[in-house]
């Protein structure tokens, strides 16, 4: 308890070297990961479709002959 308020209530695990995962938390983590991935892909696609991000000098093709 913190300040008289219960912040967690769960059975105690007495095993050693175990990782316990709440299935609801794991499912939420998967959904969050997928959404972040989708946002990253969208941002990458927008950046690629909007043209170059750095302005560069453009020459006439005849200057290369």
N, CA and C atoms as an extended XYZ file, in Angstrom:
195
Properties=species:S:1:pos:R:3:atomname:S:1:resname:S:1:resid:I:1 pbc="F F F"
N         0.838       -1.187        0.000 N   UNK     1
C         0.000        0.000        0.000 CA  UNK     1
C         0.878        1.244        0.000 C   UNK     1
N         0.410        2.220       -0.728 N   UNK     2
C         1.100        3.498       -0.777 CA  UNK     2
C         0.116        4.569       -0.329 C   UNK     2
N         0.388        5.192        0.782 N   UNK     3
C        -0.528        6.226        1.268 CA  UNK     3
C        -1.921        5.698        1.546 C   UNK     3
N        -2.036        4.430        1.924 N   UNK     4
C        -3.332        3.848        2.223 CA  UNK     4
C        -4.101        3.346        1.018 C   UNK     4
N        -3.533        3.499       -0.196 N   UNK     5
C        -4.217        3.063       -1.413 CA  UNK     5
C        -3.553        1.802       -1.958 C   UNK     5
N        -4.344        0.771       -2.244 N   UNK     6
C        -3.817       -0.463       -2.824 CA  UNK     6
C        -3.509       -0.206       -4.296 C   UNK     6
N        -2.286       -0.467       -4.709 N   UNK     7
C        -1.882       -0.217       -6.091 CA  UNK     7
C        -1.740       -1.501       -6.902 C   UNK     7
N        -1.715       -2.652       -6.240 N   UNK     8
C        -1.633       -3.933       -6.951 CA  UNK     8
C        -2.142       -5.035       -6.040 C   UNK     8
N        -2.742       -6.043       -6.651 N   UNK     9
C        -3.214       -7.187       -5.892 CA  UNK     9
C        -3.102       -8.411       -6.802 C   UNK     9
N        -2.215       -9.327       -6.445 N   UNK    10
C        -2.016      -10.517       -7.262 CA  UNK    10
C        -1.429      -11.619       -6.388 C   UNK    10
N        -1.562      -12.879       -6.825 N   UNK    11
C        -0.967      -13.980       -6.064 CA  UNK    11
C         0.557      -13.905       -6.125 C   UNK    11
N         1.199      -14.344       -5.082 N   UNK    12
C         2.663      -14.342       -4.997 CA  UNK    12
C         3.216      -15.544       -5.731 C   UNK    12
N         4.244      -15.339       -6.530 N   UNK    13
C         4.940      -16.433       -7.199 CA  UNK    13
C         6.238      -16.685       -6.440 C   UNK    13
N         6.421      -17.897       -5.965 N   UNK    14
C         7.607      -18.217       -5.172 CA  UNK    14
C         8.713      -18.839       -6.008 C   UNK    14
N         8.481      -19.025       -7.299 N   UNK    15
C         9.497      -19.606       -8.173 CA  UNK    15
C        10.663      -18.648       -8.385 C   UNK    15
N        11.791      -19.196       -8.793 N   UNK    16
C        12.979      -18.394       -9.056 CA  UNK    16
C        13.240      -18.346      -10.558 C   UNK    16
N        13.821      -17.211      -10.987 N   UNK    17
C        14.212      -17.021      -12.380 CA  UNK    17
C        13.056      -17.255      -13.350 C   UNK    17
N        11.918      -16.677      -13.038 N   UNK    18
C        10.745      -16.809      -13.896 CA  UNK    18
C        10.311      -15.426      -14.376 C   UNK    18
N         9.743      -15.396      -15.539 N   UNK    19
C         9.136      -14.179      -16.044 CA  UNK    19
C         7.641      -14.429      -16.125 C   UNK    19
N         6.879      -13.627      -15.423 N   UNK    20
C         5.427      -13.757      -15.430 CA  UNK    20
C         4.863      -12.587      -16.226 C   UNK    20
N         3.986      -12.884      -17.168 N   UNK    21
C         3.424      -11.851      -18.030 CA  UNK    21
C         1.907      -11.890      -17.948 C   UNK    21
N         1.320      -10.749      -17.670 N   UNK    22
C        -0.134      -10.617      -17.704 CA  UNK    22
C        -0.551      -10.656      -19.173 C   UNK    22
N        -1.433      -11.567      -19.543 N   UNK    23
C        -1.814      -11.749      -20.940 CA  UNK    23
C        -2.484      -10.505      -21.524 C   UNK    23
N        -3.251       -9.778      -20.716 N   UNK    24
C        -3.870       -8.537      -21.202 CA  UNK    24
C        -2.800       -7.501      -21.518 C   UNK    24
N        -1.782       -7.408      -20.665 N   UNK    25
C        -0.698       -6.459      -20.910 CA  UNK    25
C         0.086       -6.851      -22.162 C   UNK    25
N         0.321       -8.134      -22.345 N   UNK    26
C         1.060       -8.599      -23.524 CA  UNK    26
C         0.283       -8.281      -24.799 C   UNK    26
N        -1.027       -8.495      -24.781 N   UNK    27
C        -1.858       -8.211      -25.962 CA  UNK    27
C        -1.832       -6.715      -26.280 C   UNK    27
N        -1.922       -5.888      -25.253 N   UNK    28
C        -1.863       -4.442      -25.457 CA  UNK    28
C        -0.510       -4.039      -26.028 C   UNK    28
N         0.557       -4.670      -25.570 N   UNK    29
C         1.897       -4.392      -26.079 CA  UNK    29
C         2.012       -4.719      -27.562 C   UNK    29
N         1.421       -5.817      -27.980 N   UNK    30
C         1.453       -6.210      -29.398 CA  UNK    30
C         0.724       -5.171      -30.243 C   UNK    30
N        -0.454       -4.750      -29.801 N   UNK    31
C        -1.240       -3.760      -30.542 CA  UNK    31
C        -0.473       -2.438      -30.629 C   UNK    31
N         0.114       -2.020      -29.522 N   UNK    32
C         0.880       -0.773      -29.501 CA  UNK    32
C         2.072       -0.860      -30.440 C   UNK    32
N         2.782       -1.978      -30.413 N   UNK    33
C         3.935       -2.170      -31.296 CA  UNK    33
C         3.511       -2.096      -32.760 C   UNK    33
N         2.398       -2.735      -33.097 N   UNK    34
C         1.914       -2.728      -34.478 CA  UNK    34
C         1.544       -1.313      -34.924 C   UNK    34
N         0.912       -0.547      -34.048 N   UNK    35
C         0.524        0.822      -34.398 CA  UNK    35
C         1.756        1.699      -34.609 C   UNK    35
N         2.752        1.562      -33.762 N   UNK    36
C         3.991        2.333      -33.925 CA  UNK    36
C         4.657        1.959      -35.244 C   UNK    36
N         4.664        0.682      -35.570 N   UNK    37
C         5.250        0.225      -36.835 CA  UNK    37
C         4.503        0.837      -38.021 C   UNK    37
N         3.158        0.826      -37.974 N   UNK    38
C         2.361        1.409      -39.062 CA  UNK    38
C         2.652        2.902      -39.219 C   UNK    38
N         2.771        3.615      -38.110 N   UNK    39
C         3.068        5.047      -38.167 CA  UNK    39
C         4.444        5.291      -38.786 C   UNK    39
N         5.417        4.476      -38.424 N   UNK    40
C         6.767        4.615      -38.964 CA  UNK    40
C         6.767        4.371      -40.467 C   UNK    40
N         6.049        3.347      -40.915 N   UNK    41
C         5.961        3.047      -42.347 CA  UNK    41
C         5.304        4.207      -43.084 C   UNK    41
N         4.207        4.754      -42.514 N   UNK    42
C         3.525        5.894      -43.145 CA  UNK    42
C         4.450        7.098      -43.259 C   UNK    42
N         5.192        7.394      -42.203 N   UNK    43
C         6.103        8.537      -42.226 CA  UNK    43
C         7.197        8.331      -43.262 C   UNK    43
N         7.710        7.115      -43.376 N   UNK    44
C         8.747        6.806      -44.360 CA  UNK    44
C         8.196        6.968      -45.774 C   UNK    44
N         6.990        6.492      -46.004 N   UNK    45
C         6.374        6.612      -47.324 CA  UNK    45
C         6.112        8.074      -47.682 C   UNK    45
N         5.641        8.861      -46.718 N   UNK    46
C         5.398       10.277      -46.976 CA  UNK    46
C         6.692       11.004      -47.304 C   UNK    46
N         7.746       10.703      -46.566 N   UNK    47
C         9.038       11.348      -46.810 CA  UNK    47
C         9.560       10.979      -48.194 C   UNK    47
N         9.387        9.722      -48.595 N   UNK    48
C         9.868        9.270      -49.906 CA  UNK    48
C         9.056        9.887      -51.036 C   UNK    48
N         7.770       10.076      -50.819 N   UNK    49
C         6.915       10.599      -51.889 CA  UNK    49
C         6.973       12.123      -52.006 C   UNK    49
N         7.493       12.785      -50.996 N   UNK    50
C         7.509       14.245      -51.030 CA  UNK    50
C         8.762       14.795      -51.706 C   UNK    50
N         9.608       13.930      -52.206 N   UNK    51
C        10.814       14.373      -52.905 CA  UNK    51
C        12.004       14.445      -51.972 C   UNK    51
N        13.115       14.923      -52.513 N   UNK    52
C        14.339       14.952      -51.712 CA  UNK    52
C        14.206       15.931      -50.549 C   UNK    52
N        14.829       15.588      -49.443 N   UNK    53
C        14.776       16.424      -48.260 CA  UNK    53
C        15.891       17.465      -48.253 C   UNK    53
N        16.886       17.285      -49.130 N   UNK    54
C        18.019       18.201      -49.191 CA  UNK    54
C        18.028       18.841      -50.575 C   UNK    54
N        18.142       20.158      -50.609 N   UNK    55
C        18.188       20.848      -51.892 CA  UNK    55
C        19.586       20.709      -52.475 C   UNK    55
N        19.666       20.305      -53.745 N   UNK    56
C        20.961       20.121      -54.399 CA  UNK    56
C        20.984       20.927      -55.696 C   UNK    56
N        22.162       21.240      -56.153 N   UNK    57
C        22.328       21.986      -57.401 CA  UNK    57
C        21.926       21.105      -58.576 C   UNK    57
N        21.240       21.690      -59.547 N   UNK    58
C        20.862       20.960      -60.753 CA  UNK    58
C        21.531       21.639      -61.940 C   UNK    58
N        22.216       20.858      -62.760 N   UNK    59
C        22.923       21.391      -63.927 CA  UNK    59
C        22.219       20.990      -65.206 C   UNK    59
N        22.474       21.748      -66.248 N   UNK    60
C        22.002       21.380      -67.573 CA  UNK    60
C        22.717       20.098      -67.990 C   UNK    60
N        22.045       19.206      -68.681 N   UNK    61
C        22.666       17.947      -69.114 CA  UNK    61
C        23.839       18.199      -70.040 C   UNK    61
N        23.830       19.268      -70.827 N   UNK    62
C        24.903       19.582      -71.754 CA  UNK    62
C        26.221       19.854      -71.044 C   UNK    62
N        26.202       20.229      -69.777 N   UNK    63
C        27.443       20.508      -69.057 CA  UNK    63
C        28.236       19.232      -68.758 C   UNK    63
N        27.626       18.075      -68.949 N   UNK    64
C        28.320       16.810      -68.689 CA  UNK    64
C        29.002       16.241      -69.939 C   UNK    64
N        28.795       16.857      -71.109 N   UNK    65
C        29.403       16.360      -72.347 CA  UNK    65
C        30.847       16.776      -72.456 C   UNK    65
